[in-house]
C-alpha cells in the first residue's frame, strides 16, 4: 500500500465477531459499494487480514471510517 499525494486509503480489517452479511451491508450503505464489490472486500479482509475498501480525500474517508466504526467494524485511514 502506497500513499502518494492526495490519495488516501480506507482499510478494513478482519475481525472474529462481525458476520459477512453485516460487513457487506455496511460497505454498501457507507462506502457506496455494490453487493459484489462489498462481498469481495469482505472475503479479502477475511483471508488476508485487511482490504483497501476506498480511496479518496482524508475528510471523506475519515467520515466513512467513523460510520464503519459505529457499525462495529475495525478500519483505519492512511
LINLIN-V30792 format. One line per field, one symbol per residue. psi: psi as a letter, one per 40 degrees, with the letter a starting at -180 (. if undefined). A space follows every 50 residues. Layout:
psi=???
This chain:
psi=hihhbehihhhhiiiediidddddddddddeeiidddddddddddddedi hhdiiaidddddddddddddeeihiih.
